[in-house]
Amino acid sequence: MERVILAGADGVPAVSYVEDERYGLPCADLIEVVGPGAIDAIMAKLPGWAVAGPVDLGEALVARGARVMRHAHEMTCEPRTAPPAETGAPDGYRFVPCDRSAEEVFAAWRAAYPPGHPDHRSVDDAAALGDVLTPLLKGQVTGEILPCSLLAVDRDGVVAGGVVVTLFHGRPWVVEVFRHPARTPSGLGTRMLAAVRDRAVADGWERLGLVVSEGNPARRVYERLGFTLVGSSMTVVVPG
């Protein structure tokens, strides 16, 4: 990944980053402070950009008027040595490949992130389907969907939940763990993710990664299944 150097007013390099896109905005991803004047340089030269990097940098930008988009924690798991867990589908459900259309998946996925949830998408249903879920399931956001992904369907074949794993920067990355809260039993998410762990091992993967938002109670589930904290980051939007 080629890094871009951003200089301060004095011409001295202040930050480096990888140019990307996030939330429909240009993004300075994996940003690192490399010299003095980093905050001033970002505020002056990246108005309207998303900036993703260390939490302390994000907090300093927030103090200057930036808006938090996501405060997240990266976690990884080595499935072969992870704690045992139930991997079978609960009564009335079965696990199937993640090969349904975005329209079929949408109702359960959307219900899993209601207003007030740390990962709620503050867009209307049409935008959530067309701009978020559809490109994700087509492999256009974080990479191709891996075979270890799965969906949970009820007796009528209606999608009730799922775990979506993509090939992100050459490694398996859990990008979605969701279930319809009103139509599924408690514990379905744990079973789905445990099943995905086993499938990842069968496919030859030695490690799974994911990111969980600050305040998301699912983090406790991930920890029980052997995911451990690697690092934290914050994504903010610089005022335009």
C-alpha positions as CSV (number, residue, x, y, z in Angstrom):
1,M,0.0,0.0,0.0
2,E,1.5,3.3,-1.1
3,R,1.5,5.9,1.6
4,V,0.8,9.6,1.1
5,I,2.8,12.2,3.0
6,L,1.0,15.3,4.2
7,A,3.2,18.3,5.1
8,G,2.5,21.0,7.6
9,A,2.5,24.7,6.9
10,D,6.3,24.7,7.3
11,G,6.7,22.1,4.6
12,V,7.9,19.4,7.1
13,P,6.1,16.0,6.8
14,A,3.4,15.8,9.5
15,V,1.4,12.7,8.8
16,S,1.4,9.7,6.4
17,Y,-1.7,7.8,5.3
18,V,-3.2,5.4,2.8
19,E,-5.8,7.0,0.5
20,D,-9.0,5.1,0.5
21,E,-12.8,5.7,0.7
22,R,-15.1,5.3,3.7
23,Y,-18.7,6.2,4.4
24,G,-18.8,7.6,0.8
25,L,-16.0,10.0,1.7
26,P,-12.3,10.2,0.8
27,C,-10.4,8.6,3.6
28,A,-7.0,9.0,5.1
29,D,-6.7,5.5,6.4
30,L,-4.1,4.0,8.6
31,I,-2.9,7.5,9.4
32,E,0.3,8.0,11.3
33,V,1.9,11.1,12.9
34,V,5.4,11.5,11.5
35,G,6.2,15.1,12.5
36,P,5.0,18.3,14.2
37,G,1.8,20.1,13.3
38,A,-0.2,17.0,12.5
39,I,-3.6,18.3,13.7
40,D,-3.2,21.6,12.0
41,A,-2.2,19.9,8.7
42,I,-5.2,17.6,8.8
43,M,-7.6,20.3,9.6
44,A,-6.3,22.6,6.9
45,K,-5.7,20.1,4.1
46,L,-8.2,17.3,4.6
47,P,-11.6,19.1,5.1
48,G,-14.5,16.8,4.5
49,W,-12.3,13.7,4.7
50,A,-12.7,10.7,6.9
51,V,-9.5,10.2,9.0
52,A,-8.8,6.7,10.5
53,G,-6.0,6.0,12.9
54,P,-5.0,6.1,16.6
55,V,-7.6,6.9,19.2
56,D,-5.5,9.8,20.6
57,L,-5.3,11.4,17.2
58,G,-9.0,11.0,16.7
59,E,-9.8,12.6,20.0
60,A,-7.5,15.5,19.3
61,L,-9.3,16.1,16.0
62,V,-12.7,15.8,17.8
63,A,-11.5,18.6,20.2
64,R,-11.0,20.7,17.0
65,G,-14.5,20.0,15.7
66,A,-14.3,16.7,13.9
67,R,-17.2,14.2,14.2
68,V,-16.7,10.6,15.3
69,M,-17.8,8.0,12.8
70,R,-16.5,5.0,14.6
71,H,-14.4,4.1,17.6
72,A,-13.4,0.5,17.0
73,H,-11.3,-2.4,18.4
74,E,-9.5,-4.9,16.2
75,M,-9.6,-8.5,17.5
76,T,-8.1,-11.7,16.2
77,C,-8.7,-15.4,16.9
78,E,-6.7,-18.6,16.2
79,P,-9.6,-21.0,15.7
80,R,-7.5,-24.2,16.3
81,T,-6.8,-23.2,19.9
82,A,-10.0,-21.2,20.6
83,P,-12.4,-22.3,23.5
84,P,-14.9,-25.0,22.4
85,A,-18.5,-23.8,21.7
86,E,-21.7,-25.2,20.3
87,T,-21.6,-25.0,16.5
88,G,-24.9,-26.5,15.5
89,A,-27.9,-24.5,14.4
90,P,-30.7,-24.3,17.1
91,D,-34.0,-26.1,16.6
92,G,-36.0,-24.6,13.8
93,Y,-33.0,-23.2,11.9
94,R,-30.2,-24.4,9.7
95,F,-27.0,-23.0,8.4
96,V,-26.6,-22.5,4.7
97,P,-24.0,-20.9,2.4
98,C,-23.9,-17.1,2.2
99,D,-25.1,-17.0,-1.3
100,R,-28.5,-15.3,-1.0
101,S,-29.3,-12.0,-2.6
102,A,-28.9,-8.8,-0.6
103,E,-32.7,-8.4,-0.8
104,E,-33.1,-11.7,1.0
105,V,-30.6,-10.9,3.7
106,F,-31.6,-7.3,4.2
107,A,-34.5,-7.6,6.7
108,A,-32.4,-9.6,9.3
109,W,-29.3,-7.5,8.7
110,R,-31.2,-4.2,9.1
111,A,-33.1,-5.3,12.2
112,A,-29.8,-6.3,13.9
113,Y,-28.6,-2.7,14.0
114,P,-31.6,-0.6,15.2
115,P,-31.3,3.1,16.1
116,G,-29.1,3.4,19.2
117,H,-26.9,0.5,18.2
118,P,-23.2,1.5,17.8
119,D,-23.3,0.2,14.2
120,H,-26.7,1.6,13.1
121,R,-26.5,3.1,9.6
122,S,-28.3,6.5,9.7
123,V,-29.6,6.2,6.1
124,D,-32.9,5.1,4.7
125,D,-33.6,1.5,3.8
126,A,-33.0,2.1,0.1
127,A,-29.5,3.5,0.7
128,A,-28.7,0.9,3.3
129,L,-29.6,-1.9,0.8
130,G,-28.1,-0.3,-2.3
131,D,-25.0,1.5,-0.9
132,V,-24.0,-0.7,2.0
133,L,-25.2,-4.3,2.0
134,T,-25.4,-5.0,-1.8
135,P,-21.7,-4.0,-2.6
136,L,-20.6,-5.8,0.6
137,L,-22.2,-9.1,-0.5
138,K,-20.8,-8.6,-4.0
139,G,-17.3,-8.4,-2.6
140,Q,-16.8,-4.8,-3.6
141,V,-16.1,-3.4,-0.1
142,T,-13.6,-5.6,1.8
143,G,-13.0,-8.3,-0.7
144,E,-14.6,-11.5,-1.9
145,I,-16.9,-13.5,0.3
146,L,-15.2,-16.6,1.7
147,P,-16.8,-20.1,1.7
148,C,-16.6,-20.2,5.5
149,S,-19.3,-17.5,5.7
150,L,-22.9,-18.7,6.5
151,L,-26.5,-17.7,6.8
152,A,-29.0,-19.0,9.3
153,V,-32.4,-19.6,7.8
154,D,-35.7,-20.7,9.5
155,R,-38.0,-23.5,8.5
156,D,-39.4,-21.4,5.7
157,G,-36.0,-20.7,4.3
158,V,-36.1,-17.0,5.5
159,V,-32.8,-15.5,6.4
160,A,-32.7,-14.9,10.2
161,G,-29.0,-14.1,10.7
162,G,-25.5,-14.6,9.3
163,V,-21.8,-14.3,9.5
164,V,-20.0,-12.8,6.5
165,V,-16.3,-13.3,6.1
166,T,-14.3,-11.7,3.4
167,L,-10.7,-11.9,2.1
168,F,-9.4,-8.6,3.4
169,H,-5.7,-7.8,2.6
170,G,-5.0,-11.5,2.2
171,R,-6.6,-12.7,5.4
172,P,-10.1,-13.8,6.5
173,W,-12.0,-10.9,8.0
174,V,-15.4,-11.2,9.8
175,V,-17.2,-8.1,8.5
176,E,-20.8,-8.9,9.7
177,V,-22.3,-10.9,12.6
178,F,-26.0,-10.3,12.7
179,R,-29.3,-11.8,13.6
180,H,-32.9,-10.6,13.6
181,P,-33.5,-9.9,17.4
182,A,-37.2,-10.4,17.2
183,R,-37.2,-13.6,15.2
184,T,-34.3,-15.6,16.6
185,P,-33.3,-17.2,19.9
186,S,-30.6,-15.7,22.1
187,G,-27.2,-17.4,21.4
188,L,-27.7,-17.7,17.6
189,G,-24.8,-15.3,17.0
190,T,-22.5,-17.3,19.1
191,R,-23.3,-20.5,17.4
192,M,-23.0,-19.0,13.9
193,L,-19.6,-17.5,14.7
194,A,-18.4,-20.8,16.3
195,A,-19.4,-22.7,13.2
196,V,-17.5,-20.2,11.1
197,R,-14.4,-20.8,13.2
198,D,-14.6,-24.5,12.4
199,R,-15.2,-23.8,8.7
200,A,-12.2,-21.5,8.6
201,V,-10.0,-24.2,10.1
202,A,-11.3,-26.7,7.5
203,D,-10.5,-24.2,4.8
204,G,-6.9,-23.9,6.0
205,W,-7.1,-20.5,7.7
206,E,-5.1,-20.1,10.9
207,R,-6.5,-16.8,12.1
208,L,-9.7,-14.8,11.9
209,G,-9.9,-11.0,12.4
210,L,-12.7,-8.6,13.0
211,V,-13.4,-5.1,14.2
212,V,-16.0,-4.4,16.9
213,S,-17.4,-0.9,17.7
214,E,-16.9,0.6,21.1
215,G,-20.0,-0.1,23.2
216,N,-21.2,-3.1,21.1
217,P,-22.2,-5.9,23.6
218,A,-21.1,-8.5,21.0
219,R,-17.6,-7.9,22.1
220,R,-18.3,-10.2,25.1
221,V,-19.3,-13.0,22.7
222,Y,-16.2,-12.6,20.6
223,E,-14.0,-12.8,23.8
224,R,-15.7,-16.0,24.8
225,L,-15.0,-17.5,21.4
226,G,-11.3,-16.7,21.7
227,F,-10.9,-13.3,20.0
228,T,-8.4,-11.1,21.7
229,L,-7.8,-7.3,21.4
230,V,-5.0,-6.3,19.0
231,G,-5.5,-2.5,18.9
232,S,-8.0,0.3,18.8
233,S,-8.7,3.0,16.3
234,M,-11.0,6.0,15.7
235,T,-12.5,7.2,12.4
236,V,-13.6,10.9,12.4
237,V,-14.8,13.3,9.7
238,V,-12.9,16.5,9.5
239,P,-15.3,19.5,9.2
240,G,-15.5,21.0,5.7
